[in-house]
Amino acid sequence: MAGTHFSSTHPPLLPTTEEDAVNRLRLLRSRRVGVATYHRLLAEHGSAADALGVLPEIAKAAGVADYVICPEGVVMAELKAGKAAGAHLLVEGSPDYPRSLQDIADAPPLLWAIGNTGLLEKPMIALVGARNASSLGTRMAKRLAEDLADAGYTVVSGLARGIDAAAHHGALAGGTVAVLAGGVDVIYPAENTQLAHDIAKRGLRLSEMPMGLQPQARHFPARNRIISGLARAVVVVEAAGKSGSLITARNALDQGRDVFAVPGHPFDARAWGCNMLIRDGATLVRNAEDVIDAVTPVVAPAPELDLPAPTAAKRGLRDMAALHSQILSRLGSAPIAEDQLLRDIKASAIDVAPILIDLELEGKIARQSGGLLARIV
């Protein structure tokens, strides 16, 4: 019952009871129910309880005979294991669920968390890279993480050996989030066991997987979308031409996040991925200031425009709001020309100009050289 993410103008009811959390967990853990199917069922039926009630019938219509939803006992055992591990369940739509994940299409419906969930309220930067990192690469990652943490950012990574581990070590004092591919209570690789314990005490470990699940190869790409989804931007430090770090970078672009890369020597295979990202438009990073300057909104003074004053006033509030939404929906982190935007939304420059000024002052868009516009994510 796999499918694409289902969008609805009527979002599911917010989880308010322990019973609802149990039902959501049962729905997600039921056979052949992935993240996309979960979202579709919840959007169509309004609650996890109602979705569970129709799930066998849906499965039967799809040709799955004798379908059985996840037993309540299995979920209660997982909740018991989570409590024993000191983990807290974050349910999509609840106040403690990361806001940054709510705007990605395949947001994890549930997350197990061990540690300080308050770190999810701070602006986050993801820092990822090669497992077989060079000494120079690990030093660079650690320094970047230290400086970003000192500047008030939570550093997100995947607890892998190499660049990930260096990033967590560098940001540990200021706050770091490790997103795991297996259960939040399963440490992989074993060499990072002490680091994982330190993160649980001073940072945060997250996973969408069931408690106790050993990570498998197919789990890591899914993990990577959470890393990029949490962050405002992804910084890649050393990555081969085909690597998980590049998957994270592609996820970031799909999610409207900025991508940064540290350049390397052309003869070093570990630098190929980063150099390709820079060639294709990623921002080159020399230090943390390069990242901070790029992700910090800059409010520019409004230019003086000789516009007919009554024009904007004549537009109704509803029309102005609709045009405001149209502009934001068309703009992303990749800049486009202003005249192209006007053609896309079929609006005149006179109508759009005051709205662009408002959006600039609000820090939602930025003007770049050459008449380009980009949305600030």
C-alpha angles and dihedrals in degrees: 000000000000119000146143125292112284117223121203135180087216107063119206118269114275115257107257107159139048088240091058091050090052091050092049091050091048090050094049093045094048118112116276093005110124130172095278093048091046092054092046094050093047092048093048098044103030099226139044091238092057091044091053090051094059098034097093090050091049090048091050091051088052090055098260108134125204093012115184122193119226107289116245090235091063091053093045089053090052091049089050091050090049092052091048090053092048091247126151123211115231111201121202109255095026121116094251095052112107109266091208091065095053094080098054119096097231100039113170107254092213134021130192111217132192116185137011110357089182087081088072089068093062124081109270134213121191118221117190140156151131123345091212091051124171123244089252091050094052091047090051092049093049093049093048091050093048093050094044091050091048088053091056101263125132109229115222125198142144106256091241120144118268119022095009093054092046090052092051092048091050095049099037095102093050099036135283136190122214116199110203128208093212131037116323088243094052115087116210127209098028091220089070094055095112091044090052091052090049091050090052089055100041105017137016138277118204136186137163091203126099118272113273096018114147110224119250130192094262092056096064099069089050089049090052094060089059092051092054093038093057093051136074088217141004122227117198118203111186119342133169121237090265112031144130089254090065089051088055090049092051090048089052092053091048089050093050095252125140120252125214130181137192110227122232141187112293091230093057111089089205089065098051095089094049093046090050091051091052091047089053095050109281115142115258113238125209098161143347092277089066089059097041093049091051098048098040110094113238116205109215122204112259111258117234108253126188096226127157100258098217094054099082092036091057091059114089120242090248092054092048092050091049092051090047090055092045092055094048092046091053096047124077138164089282106081122237132189117267093232089053089053090052091052092047095053094034094231134134125251090239092059096042101043098075091046091052089052091051091049091050092051090049090053093241098118135025132209117226133192117287095037094290125152129203135178117243107230 
